[in-house]
Structures are given as structure tokens and as C-alpha cells.
């Protein structure tokens, strides 16, 4: 199973911009390795707070 910690550990290799999980977020642009509180938009339900899934944003790459 892929976890938030695994995604962060491999962020550079996978070109990950940010990860949201369990109402916390990690960003490649903010103190690498640090998780921060995620303020979900209203209504802040389970889905928008990312309590039941992981949200991963990757940087755009070039295709060959």
C-alpha cells in the first residue's frame, strides 16, 4: 500500500508537487519533509478533508 510517507520520500523521483491526506498536506515548496494542517473548503466533509483518500498533484512533464 502506498502511504503519504512513501509518496513524500519519492516525491523528487515522481515529480510530486503536493500530497493531501488526513487533513494534512505536504508541499515540495514548503519545508521539505514537513506536513502542515490542510484547511478544506466548505463544507469541510470527509472527502474534502481527504480523510478517505490520498490526493497527489504531480508537476507537468514533457512527453516524448
N, CA, C and O atoms as a Tripos MOL2 file, in Angstrom:
@<TRIPOS>MOLECULE
protein
  256   255    64     0     0
PROTEIN
NO_CHARGES

@<TRIPOS>ATOM
      1 N           0.8400   -1.1830    0.0000 N.3       1 UNK1
      2 CA          0.0000    0.0000    0.0000 C.3       1 UNK1
      3 C           0.8880    1.2510    0.0000 C.2       1 UNK1
      4 O           1.8380    1.3400    0.7780 O.2       1 UNK1
      5 N           0.5840    2.1890   -0.8510 N.am      2 UNK2
      6 CA          1.3060    3.4540   -0.9160 C.3       2 UNK2
      7 C           0.7920    4.3630    0.2010 C.2       2 UNK2
      8 O          -0.4150    4.5210    0.3780 O.2       2 UNK2
      9 N           1.7120    4.9490    0.9440 N.am      3 UNK3
     10 CA          1.3330    5.8470    2.0300 C.3       3 UNK3
     11 C           1.8290    7.2540    1.7400 C.2       3 UNK3
     12 O           2.6170    7.4720    0.8200 O.2       3 UNK3
     13 N           1.3540    8.2120    2.5430 N.am      4 UNK4
     14 CA          1.8110    9.5880    2.4000 C.3       4 UNK4
     15 C           3.3130    9.6950    2.5940 C.2       4 UNK4
     16 O           3.9820   10.4330    1.8710 O.2       4 UNK4
     17 N           3.8520    8.9610    3.5680 N.am      5 UNK5
     18 CA          5.2910    8.9940    3.8300 C.3       5 UNK5
     19 C           6.0800    8.4650    2.6280 C.2       5 UNK5
     20 O           7.1260    9.0120    2.2820 O.2       5 UNK5
     21 N           5.5760    7.3980    1.9930 N.am      6 UNK6
     22 CA          6.2540    6.8520    0.8200 C.3       6 UNK6
     23 C           6.2290    7.8580   -0.3250 C.2       6 UNK6
     24 O           7.2370    8.0550   -1.0040 O.2       6 UNK6
     25 N           5.0880    8.4890   -0.5380 N.am      7 UNK7
     26 CA          4.9830    9.4860   -1.6080 C.3       7 UNK7
     27 C           5.9580   10.6380   -1.3890 C.2       7 UNK7
     28 O           6.6160   11.0820   -2.3300 O.2       7 UNK7
     29 N           6.0540   11.1210   -0.1570 N.am      8 UNK8
     30 CA          6.9800   12.2160    0.1630 C.3       8 UNK8
     31 C           8.4260   11.7600   -0.0370 C.2       8 UNK8
     32 O           9.2410   12.5010   -0.5850 O.2       8 UNK8
     33 N           8.7410   10.5540    0.4020 N.am      9 UNK9
     34 CA         10.1040   10.0340    0.2590 C.3       9 UNK9
     35 C          10.5190    9.9050   -1.2030 C.2       9 UNK9
     36 O          11.7040    9.9930   -1.5240 O.2       9 UNK9
     37 N           9.5400    9.6960   -2.0950 N.am     10 UNK10
     38 CA          9.8210    9.5260   -3.5230 C.3      10 UNK10
     39 C           9.3440   10.7150   -4.3610 C.2      10 UNK10
     40 O           9.2380   10.6130   -5.5840 O.2      10 UNK10
     41 N           9.0660   11.8150   -3.7190 N.am     11 UNK11
     42 CA          8.4940   12.9790   -4.4030 C.3      11 UNK11
     43 C           9.3690   13.4840   -5.5510 C.2      11 UNK11
     44 O           8.8590   13.8110   -6.6230 O.2      11 UNK11
     45 N          10.6610   13.5450   -5.3340 N.am     12 UNK12
     46 CA         11.5400   14.0550   -6.3860 C.3      12 UNK12
     47 C          11.5270   13.1250   -7.6010 C.2      12 UNK12
     48 O          11.4350   13.5880   -8.7380 O.2      12 UNK12
     49 N          11.6170   11.8280   -7.3630 N.am     13 UNK13
     50 CA         11.6230   10.8600   -8.4650 C.3      13 UNK13
     51 C          10.3110   10.8580   -9.2370 C.2      13 UNK13
     52 O          10.2990   10.6650  -10.4530 O.2      13 UNK13
     53 N           9.1990   11.0760   -8.5220 N.am     14 UNK14
     54 CA          7.8700   11.0160   -9.1400 C.3      14 UNK14
     55 C           7.3550   12.3860   -9.5760 C.2      14 UNK14
     56 O           6.2460   12.4890  -10.1020 O.2      14 UNK14
     57 N           8.1400   13.4330   -9.3660 N.am     15 UNK15
     58 CA          7.7620   14.8080   -9.7250 C.3      15 UNK15
     59 C           6.4880   15.2570   -8.9970 C.2      15 UNK15
     60 O           5.6340   15.9190   -9.5870 O.2      15 UNK15
     61 N           6.3680   14.8960   -7.7260 N.am     16 UNK16
     62 CA          5.1840   15.2470   -6.9380 C.3      16 UNK16
     63 C           5.2830   16.6790   -6.4500 C.2      16 UNK16
     64 O           6.3040   17.0880   -5.8960 O.2      16 UNK16
     65 N           4.2240   17.4350   -6.6560 N.am     17 UNK17
     66 CA          4.1410   18.8310   -6.2310 C.3      17 UNK17
     67 C           3.6010   18.9080   -4.8030 C.2      17 UNK17
     68 O           4.1910   19.5720   -3.9510 O.2      17 UNK17
     69 N           2.4700   18.2260   -4.5380 N.am     18 UNK18
     70 CA          1.9600   18.1600   -3.1720 C.3      18 UNK18
     71 C           1.0960   16.9270   -2.9550 C.2      18 UNK18
     72 O           0.6030   16.2990   -3.8920 O.2      18 UNK18
     73 N           0.9320   16.6070   -1.6500 N.am     19 UNK19
     74 CA          0.1490   15.4560   -1.2080 C.3      19 UNK19
     75 C          -0.7990   15.9490   -0.1230 C.2      19 UNK19
     76 O          -0.3930   16.7030    0.7600 O.2      19 UNK19
     77 N          -2.0710   15.5230   -0.1850 N.am     20 UNK20
     78 CA         -3.0320   15.8320    0.8770 C.3      20 UNK20
     79 C          -3.5690   14.5030    1.3950 C.2      20 UNK20
     80 O          -3.9590   13.6310    0.6180 O.2      20 UNK20
     81 N          -3.5840   14.3610    2.7300 N.am     21 UNK21
     82 CA         -4.0230   13.1210    3.3620 C.3      21 UNK21
     83 C          -4.3490   13.4020    4.8200 C.2      21 UNK21
     84 O          -3.5820   14.0700    5.5140 O.2      21 UNK21
     85 N          -5.4900   12.8930    5.2900 N.am     22 UNK22
     86 CA         -5.8790   13.0210    6.7070 C.3      22 UNK22
     87 C          -5.8370   14.4600    7.2090 C.2      22 UNK22
     88 O          -5.3250   14.7280    8.2960 O.2      22 UNK22
     89 N          -6.3760   15.3850    6.4160 N.am     23 UNK23
     90 CA         -6.4490   16.8080    6.7530 C.3      23 UNK23
     91 C          -5.0650   17.4220    6.9760 C.2      23 UNK23
     92 O          -4.9220   18.3910    7.7210 O.2      23 UNK23
     93 N          -4.0480   16.8500    6.3240 N.am     24 UNK24
     94 CA         -2.6820   17.3680    6.3620 C.3      24 UNK24
     95 C          -2.1880   17.4800    4.9240 C.2      24 UNK24
     96 O          -2.6310   16.7330    4.0510 O.2      24 UNK24
     97 N          -1.2650   18.4170    4.6750 N.am     25 UNK25
     98 CA         -0.6800   18.4840    3.3340 C.3      25 UNK25
     99 C           0.8250   18.6350    3.4180 C.2      25 UNK25
    100 O           1.3750   19.1730    4.3800 O.2      25 UNK25
    101 N           1.4650   18.1430    2.3800 N.am     26 UNK26
    102 CA          2.9070   18.2740    2.2020 C.3      26 UNK26
    103 C           3.1180   18.9090    0.8390 C.2      26 UNK26
    104 O           2.4470   18.5570   -0.1310 O.2      26 UNK26
    105 N           4.0610   19.8550    0.7700 N.am     27 UNK27
    106 CA          4.3560   20.5100   -0.4960 C.3      27 UNK27
    107 C           5.8580   20.5020   -0.7460 C.2      27 UNK27
    108 O           6.6520   20.6580    0.1810 O.2      27 UNK27
    109 N           6.2320   20.3220   -1.9820 N.am     28 UNK28
    110 CA          7.6390   20.3620   -2.3620 C.3      28 UNK28
    111 C           8.2200   21.7590   -2.1810 C.2      28 UNK28
    112 O           9.4410   21.9200   -2.1800 O.2      28 UNK28
    113 N           7.3710   22.7710   -2.0270 N.am     29 UNK29
    114 CA          7.8230   24.1550   -1.9220 C.3      29 UNK29
    115 C           7.8720   24.6710   -0.4930 C.2      29 UNK29
    116 O           8.3150   25.7960   -0.2610 O.2      29 UNK29
    117 N           7.4240   23.8710    0.4700 N.am     30 UNK30
    118 CA          7.4040   24.3070    1.8680 C.3      30 UNK30
    119 C           8.1820   23.2990    2.6990 C.2      30 UNK30
    120 O           7.8360   22.1180    2.7110 O.2      30 UNK30
    121 N           9.2030   23.7300    3.3770 N.am     31 UNK31
    122 CA          9.9960   22.9130    4.3030 C.3      31 UNK31
    123 C           9.8890   21.4160    4.0350 C.2      31 UNK31
    124 O           9.0960   20.7170    4.6650 O.2      31 UNK31
    125 N          10.6800   20.9440    3.1140 N.am     32 UNK32
    126 CA         10.6440   19.5430    2.6920 C.3      32 UNK32
    127 C          10.6100   18.6040    3.9000 C.2      32 UNK32
    128 O          11.3830   18.7460    4.8480 O.2      32 UNK32
    129 N           9.6980   17.6500    3.8330 N.am     33 UNK33
    130 CA          9.5570   16.6800    4.9070 C.3      33 UNK33
    131 C           8.5570   17.0760    5.9780 C.2      33 UNK33
    132 O           8.2380   16.2700    6.8520 O.2      33 UNK33
    133 N           8.0590   18.3000    5.9250 N.am     34 UNK34
    134 CA          7.1210   18.7750    6.9320 C.3      34 UNK34
    135 C           5.6860   18.6820    6.4310 C.2      34 UNK34
    136 O           5.3870   19.0470    5.2950 O.2      34 UNK34
    137 N           4.8070   18.1880    7.2930 N.am     35 UNK35
    138 CA          3.3770   18.1550    7.0000 C.3      35 UNK35
    139 C           2.7310   19.3450    7.6820 C.2      35 UNK35
    140 O           3.1650   19.7530    8.7590 O.2      35 UNK35
    141 N           1.6950   19.9070    7.0650 N.am     36 UNK36
    142 CA          1.0060   21.0930    7.5750 C.3      36 UNK36
    143 C          -0.4970   20.8300    7.5950 C.2      36 UNK36
    144 O          -1.0040   19.9880    6.8540 O.2      36 UNK36
    145 N          -1.1920   21.5550    8.4450 N.am     37 UNK37
    146 CA         -2.6430   21.4040    8.5150 C.3      37 UNK37
    147 C          -3.2770   21.8640    7.2080 C.2      37 UNK37
    148 O          -2.9260   22.9170    6.6740 O.2      37 UNK37
    149 N          -4.1990   21.0780    6.7040 N.am     38 UNK38
    150 CA         -4.9070   21.4050    5.4710 C.3      38 UNK38
    151 C          -6.2880   21.9400    5.8270 C.2      38 UNK38
    152 O          -7.0620   21.2730    6.5120 O.2      38 UNK38
    153 N          -6.5870   23.1260    5.3660 N.am     39 UNK39
    154 CA         -7.9030   23.7240    5.5970 C.3      39 UNK39
    155 C          -8.7580   23.4810    4.3600 C.2      39 UNK39
    156 O          -8.5890   24.1290    3.3270 O.2      39 UNK39
    157 N          -9.6720   22.5400    4.4880 N.am     40 UNK40
    158 CA        -10.5400   22.1690    3.3750 C.3      40 UNK40
    159 C         -11.5780   23.2510    3.1170 C.2      40 UNK40
    160 O         -12.0070   23.9340    4.0470 O.2      40 UNK40
    161 N         -11.9810   23.4110    1.8720 N.am     41 UNK41
    162 CA        -13.0420   24.3650    1.5570 C.3      41 UNK41
    163 C         -14.3820   23.8970    2.1480 C.2      41 UNK41
    164 O         -14.5820   22.7040    2.3770 O.2      41 UNK41
    165 N         -15.2710   24.8240    2.3850 N.am     42 UNK42
    166 CA        -16.6040   24.4850    2.9250 C.3      42 UNK42
    167 C         -17.4060   23.7540    1.8580 C.2      42 UNK42
    168 O         -17.2780   24.0990    0.6830 O.2      42 UNK42
    169 N         -18.2010   22.7920    2.1890 N.am     43 UNK43
    170 CA        -18.3230   22.2120    3.5280 C.3      43 UNK43
    171 C         -17.1900   21.2280    3.7680 C.2      43 UNK43
    172 O         -16.9670   20.3370    2.9490 O.2      43 UNK43
    173 N         -16.4830   21.3700    4.8570 N.am     44 UNK44
    174 CA        -15.3000   20.5490    5.1490 C.3      44 UNK44
    175 C         -15.7160   19.1490    5.5810 C.2      44 UNK44
    176 O         -15.6580   18.8080    6.7620 O.2      44 UNK44
    177 N         -16.1320   18.3520    4.6210 N.am     45 UNK45
    178 CA        -16.5570   16.9830    4.9230 C.3      45 UNK45
    179 C         -15.3820   16.0110    4.7710 C.2      45 UNK45
    180 O         -14.2600   16.4210    4.4730 O.2      45 UNK45
    181 N         -15.6550   14.7220    4.9800 N.am     46 UNK46
    182 CA        -14.6150   13.6900    4.9020 C.3      46 UNK46
    183 C         -13.8700   13.6940    3.5770 C.2      46 UNK46
    184 O         -12.6490   13.5450    3.5350 O.2      46 UNK46
    185 N         -14.6120   13.8650    2.5090 N.am     47 UNK47
    186 CA        -13.9940   13.8330    1.1810 C.3      47 UNK47
    187 C         -13.1070   15.0580    0.9630 C.2      47 UNK47
    188 O         -11.9600   14.9170    0.5400 O.2      47 UNK47
    189 N         -13.6140   16.2440    1.2400 N.am     48 UNK48
    190 CA        -12.8280   17.4530    1.0140 C.3      48 UNK48
    191 C         -11.6390   17.5830    1.9610 C.2      48 UNK48
    192 O         -10.6600   18.2570    1.6430 O.2      48 UNK48
    193 N         -11.7230   16.9410    3.1190 N.am     49 UNK49
    194 CA        -10.5890   16.9390    4.0570 C.3      49 UNK49
    195 C          -9.6020   15.8210    3.7330 C.2      49 UNK49
    196 O          -8.5630   15.7000    4.3810 O.2      49 UNK49
    197 N          -9.9270   15.0040    2.7310 N.am     50 UNK50
    198 CA         -9.0650   13.9040    2.2730 C.3      50 UNK50
    199 C          -8.8170   12.9010    3.3970 C.2      50 UNK50
    200 O          -7.6930   12.4480    3.6100 O.2      50 UNK50
    201 N          -9.8880   12.5680    4.1070 N.am     51 UNK51
    202 CA         -9.7940   11.5880    5.1920 C.3      51 UNK51
    203 C          -9.9520   10.1620    4.6790 C.2      51 UNK51
    204 O          -9.5280    9.2100    5.3340 O.2      51 UNK51
    205 N         -10.5590   10.0190    3.5130 N.am     52 UNK52
    206 CA        -10.8070    8.6730    2.9940 C.3      52 UNK52
    207 C         -10.0180    8.3590    1.7240 C.2      52 UNK52
    208 O         -10.2360    7.3210    1.1000 O.2      52 UNK52
    209 N          -9.1060    9.2480    1.3410 N.am     53 UNK53
    210 CA         -8.2850    9.0100    0.1560 C.3      53 UNK53
    211 C          -7.0590    9.9300    0.1710 C.2      53 UNK53
    212 O          -6.9980   10.8940    0.9340 O.2      53 UNK53
    213 N          -6.1050    9.6150   -0.6720 N.am     54 UNK54
    214 CA         -4.8990   10.4410   -0.8270 C.3      54 UNK54
    215 C          -5.0490   11.2670   -2.0900 C.2      54 UNK54
    216 O          -5.4860   10.7600   -3.1230 O.2      54 UNK54
    217 N          -4.6880   12.5380   -2.0090 N.am     55 UNK55
    218 CA         -4.6880   13.4170   -3.1740 C.3      55 UNK55
    219 C          -3.2240   13.6990   -3.4970 C.2      55 UNK55
    220 O          -2.4720   14.1470   -2.6310 O.2      55 UNK55
    221 N          -2.8180   13.4400   -4.7340 N.am     56 UNK56
    222 CA         -1.4400   13.6700   -5.1650 C.3      56 UNK56
    223 C          -1.4670   14.5450   -6.4130 C.2      56 UNK56
    224 O          -2.1660   14.2480   -7.3820 O.2      56 UNK56
    225 N          -0.7030   15.6140   -6.3740 N.am     57 UNK57
    226 CA         -0.5860   16.5080   -7.5190 C.3      57 UNK57
    227 C           0.8280   16.3960   -8.0560 C.2      57 UNK57
    228 O           1.7920   16.5740   -7.3110 O.2      57 UNK57
    229 N           0.9590   16.1030   -9.3400 N.am     58 UNK58
    230 CA          2.2820   15.9920   -9.9490 C.3      58 UNK58
    231 C           2.4990   17.1660  -10.8860 C.2      58 UNK58
    232 O           1.5620   17.7350  -11.4460 O.2      58 UNK58
    233 N           3.7500   17.5000  -11.0330 N.am     59 UNK59
    234 CA          4.1180   18.6020  -11.9250 C.3      59 UNK59
    235 C           3.9860   18.1340  -13.3640 C.2      59 UNK59
    236 O           4.1690   16.9540  -13.6630 O.2      59 UNK59
    237 N           3.6720   19.0540  -14.2380 N.am     60 UNK60
    238 CA          3.5570   18.7040  -15.6530 C.3      60 UNK60
    239 C           4.9230   18.3880  -16.2250 C.2      60 UNK60
    240 O           5.8960   19.0910  -15.9520 O.2      60 UNK60
    241 N           4.9970   17.3510  -17.0040 N.am     61 UNK61
    242 CA          6.2430   16.9700  -17.6390 C.3      61 UNK61
    243 C           6.1470   17.1390  -19.1330 C.2      61 UNK61
    244 O           5.1580   17.6560  -19.6520 O.2      61 UNK61
    245 N           7.1400   16.7160  -19.7950 N.am     62 UNK62
    246 CA          7.1230   16.7620  -21.2590 C.3      62 UNK62
    247 C           6.9330   15.3460  -21.7710 C.2      62 UNK62
    248 O           7.4590   14.3950  -21.1920 O.2      62 UNK62
    249 N           6.2030   15.2080  -22.8250 N.am     63 UNK63
    250 CA          6.0340   13.8790  -23.4020 C.3      63 UNK63
    251 C           6.9960   13.6960  -24.5560 C.2      63 UNK63
    252 O           7.3720   14.6480  -25.2400 O.2      63 UNK63
    253 N           7.3780   12.4670  -24.7490 N.am     64 UNK64
    254 CA          8.3090   12.1970  -25.8520 C.3      64 UNK64
    255 C           7.5930   11.5070  -26.9800 C.2      64 UNK64
    256 O           8.2050   11.1950  -28.0010 O.2      64 UNK64
@<TRIPOS>BOND
     1     1     2 1
     2     2     3 1
     3     3     4 2
     4     3     5 am
     5     5     6 1
     6     6     7 1
     7     7     8 2
     8     7     9 am
     9     9    10 1
    10    10    11 1
    11    11    12 2
    12    11    13 am
    13    13    14 1
    14    14    15 1
    15    15    16 2
    16    15    17 am
    17    17    18 1
    18    18    19 1
    19    19    20 2
    20    19    21 am
    21    21    22 1
    22    22    23 1
    23    23    24 2
    24    23    25 am
    25    25    26 1
    26    26    27 1
    27    27    28 2
    28    27    29 am
    29    29    30 1
    30    30    31 1
    31    31    32 2
    32    31    33 am
    33    33    34 1
    34    34    35 1
    35    35    36 2
    36    35    37 am
    37    37    38 1
    38    38    39 1
    39    39    40 2
    40    39    41 am
    41    41    42 1
    42    42    43 1
    43    43    44 2
    44    43    45 am
    45    45    46 1
    46    46    47 1
    47    47    48 2
    48    47    49 am
    49    49    50 1
    50    50    51 1
    51    51    52 2
    52    51    53 am
    53    53    54 1
    54    54    55 1
    55    55    56 2
    56    55    57 am
    57    57    58 1
    58    58    59 1
    59    59    60 2
    60    59    61 am
    61    61    62 1
    62    62    63 1
    63    63    64 2
    64    63    65 am
    65    65    66 1
    66    66    67 1
    67    67    68 2
    68    67    69 am
    69    69    70 1
    70    70    71 1
    71    71    72 2
    72    71    73 am
    73    73    74 1
    74    74    75 1
    75    75    76 2
    76    75    77 am
    77    77    78 1
    78    78    79 1
    79    79    80 2
    80    79    81 am
    81    81    82 1
    82    82    83 1
    83    83    84 2
    84    83    85 am
    85    85    86 1
    86    86    87 1
    87    87    88 2
    88    87    89 am
    89    89    90 1
    90    90    91 1
    91    91    92 2
    92    91    93 am
    93    93    94 1
    94    94    95 1
    95    95    96 2
    96    95    97 am
    97    97    98 1
    98    98    99 1
    99    99   100 2
   100    99   101 am
   101   101   102 1
   102   102   103 1
   103   103   104 2
   104   103   105 am
   105   105   106 1
   106   106   107 1
   107   107   108 2
   108   107   109 am
   109   109   110 1
   110   110   111 1
   111   111   112 2
   112   111   113 am
   113   113   114 1
   114   114   115 1
   115   115   116 2
   116   115   117 am
   117   117   118 1
   118   118   119 1
   119   119   120 2
   120   119   121 am
   121   121   122 1
   122   122   123 1
   123   123   124 2
   124   123   125 am
   125   125   126 1
   126   126   127 1
   127   127   128 2
   128   127   129 am
   129   129   130 1
   130   130   131 1
   131   131   132 2
   132   131   133 am
   133   133   134 1
   134   134   135 1
   135   135   136 2
   136   135   137 am
   137   137   138 1
   138   138   139 1
   139   139   140 2
   140   139   141 am
   141   141   142 1
   142   142   143 1
   143   143   144 2
   144   143   145 am
   145   145   146 1
   146   146   147 1
   147   147   148 2
   148   147   149 am
   149   149   150 1
   150   150   151 1
   151   151   152 2
   152   151   153 am
   153   153   154 1
   154   154   155 1
   155   155   156 2
   156   155   157 am
   157   157   158 1
   158   158   159 1
   159   159   160 2
   160   159   161 am
   161   161   162 1
   162   162   163 1
   163   163   164 2
   164   163   165 am
   165   165   166 1
   166   166   167 1
   167   167   168 2
   168   167   169 am
   169   169   170 1
   170   170   171 1
   171   171   172 2
   172   171   173 am
   173   173   174 1
   174   174   175 1
   175   175   176 2
   176   175   177 am
   177   177   178 1
   178   178   179 1
   179   179   180 2
   180   179   181 am
   181   181   182 1
   182   182   183 1
   183   183   184 2
   184   183   185 am
   185   185   186 1
   186   186   187 1
   187   187   188 2
   188   187   189 am
   189   189   190 1
   190   190   191 1
   191   191   192 2
   192   191   193 am
   193   193   194 1
   194   194   195 1
   195   195   196 2
   196   195   197 am
   197   197   198 1
   198   198   199 1
   199   199   200 2
   200   199   201 am
   201   201   202 1
   202   202   203 1
   203   203   204 2
   204   203   205 am
   205   205   206 1
   206   206   207 1
   207   207   208 2
   208   207   209 am
   209   209   210 1
   210   210   211 1
   211   211   212 2
   212   211   213 am
   213   213   214 1
   214   214   215 1
   215   215   216 2
   216   215   217 am
   217   217   218 1
   218   218   219 1
   219   219   220 2
   220   219   221 am
   221   221   222 1
   222   222   223 1
   223   223   224 2
   224   223   225 am
   225   225   226 1
   226   226   227 1
   227   227   228 2
   228   227   229 am
   229   229   230 1
   230   230   231 1
   231   231   232 2
   232   231   233 am
   233   233   234 1
   234   234   235 1
   235   235   236 2
   236   235   237 am
   237   237   238 1
   238   238   239 1
   239   239   240 2
   240   239   241 am
   241   241   242 1
   242   242   243 1
   243   243   244 2
   244   243   245 am
   245   245   246 1
   246   246   247 1
   247   247   248 2
   248   247   249 am
   249   249   250 1
   250   250   251 1
   251   251   252 2
   252   251   253 am
   253   253   254 1
   254   254   255 1
   255   255   256 2
@<TRIPOS>SUBSTRUCTURE
     1 UNK1         2 RESIDUE 1 A UNK
     2 UNK2         6 RESIDUE 1 A UNK
     3 UNK3        10 RESIDUE 1 A UNK
     4 UNK4        14 RESIDUE 1 A UNK
     5 UNK5        18 RESIDUE 1 A UNK
     6 UNK6        22 RESIDUE 1 A UNK
     7 UNK7        26 RESIDUE 1 A UNK
     8 UNK8        30 RESIDUE 1 A UNK
     9 UNK9        34 RESIDUE 1 A UNK
    10 UNK10       38 RESIDUE 1 A UNK
    11 UNK11       42 RESIDUE 1 A UNK
    12 UNK12       46 RESIDUE 1 A UNK
    13 UNK13       50 RESIDUE 1 A UNK
    14 UNK14       54 RESIDUE 1 A UNK
    15 UNK15       58 RESIDUE 1 A UNK
    16 UNK16       62 RESIDUE 1 A UNK
    17 UNK17       66 RESIDUE 1 A UNK
    18 UNK18       70 RESIDUE 1 A UNK
    19 UNK19       74 RESIDUE 1 A UNK
    20 UNK20       78 RESIDUE 1 A UNK
    21 UNK21       82 RESIDUE 1 A UNK
    22 UNK22       86 RESIDUE 1 A UNK
    23 UNK23       90 RESIDUE 1 A UNK
    24 UNK24       94 RESIDUE 1 A UNK
    25 UNK25       98 RESIDUE 1 A UNK
    26 UNK26      102 RESIDUE 1 A UNK
    27 UNK27      106 RESIDUE 1 A UNK
    28 UNK28      110 RESIDUE 1 A UNK
    29 UNK29      114 RESIDUE 1 A UNK
    30 UNK30      118 RESIDUE 1 A UNK
    31 UNK31      122 RESIDUE 1 A UNK
    32 UNK32      126 RESIDUE 1 A UNK
    33 UNK33      130 RESIDUE 1 A UNK
    34 UNK34      134 RESIDUE 1 A UNK
    35 UNK35      138 RESIDUE 1 A UNK
    36 UNK36      142 RESIDUE 1 A UNK
    37 UNK37      146 RESIDUE 1 A UNK
    38 UNK38      150 RESIDUE 1 A UNK
    39 UNK39      154 RESIDUE 1 A UNK
    40 UNK40      158 RESIDUE 1 A UNK
    41 UNK41      162 RESIDUE 1 A UNK
    42 UNK42      166 RESIDUE 1 A UNK
    43 UNK43      170 RESIDUE 1 A UNK
    44 UNK44      174 RESIDUE 1 A UNK
    45 UNK45      178 RESIDUE 1 A UNK
    46 UNK46      182 RESIDUE 1 A UNK
    47 UNK47      186 RESIDUE 1 A UNK
    48 UNK48      190 RESIDUE 1 A UNK
    49 UNK49      194 RESIDUE 1 A UNK
    50 UNK50      198 RESIDUE 1 A UNK
    51 UNK51      202 RESIDUE 1 A UNK
    52 UNK52      206 RESIDUE 1 A UNK
    53 UNK53      210 RESIDUE 1 A UNK
    54 UNK54      214 RESIDUE 1 A UNK
    55 UNK55      218 RESIDUE 1 A UNK
    56 UNK56      222 RESIDUE 1 A UNK
    57 UNK57      226 RESIDUE 1 A UNK
    58 UNK58      230 RESIDUE 1 A UNK
    59 UNK59      234 RESIDUE 1 A UNK
    60 UNK60      238 RESIDUE 1 A UNK
    61 UNK61      242 RESIDUE 1 A UNK
    62 UNK62      246 RESIDUE 1 A UNK
    63 UNK63      250 RESIDUE 1 A UNK
    64 UNK64      254 RESIDUE 1 A UNK
